[in-house]
Amino acid sequence: MNTWRKALISLGLGAYLIGVGMLAGVVIDRMRYDRQRSEVLGRYEQALRDWHTYRMELEKHAEGQR
């Protein structure tokens, strides 16, 4: 009877530790993904701003020639 109780407690503790480890892994993975995503979006937004600036300069130059 006492051995079954120890085995059950050990099994429960093992399952708990595995669950916490998996959740910690998911959290760390999401944090890394979000950081990489914001770096990519930052580069994209900068390229978009550069493109809009270039287009505005072209339009100003085209209006100046009229």
Secondary structure, 3 states (H helix, E strand, C coil): CHHHHHHHHHHHHHHHHHHHHHHHHHHHHHHHHHHHHHHHHHHHHHHHHHHHHHHHHHHHHHHHCC
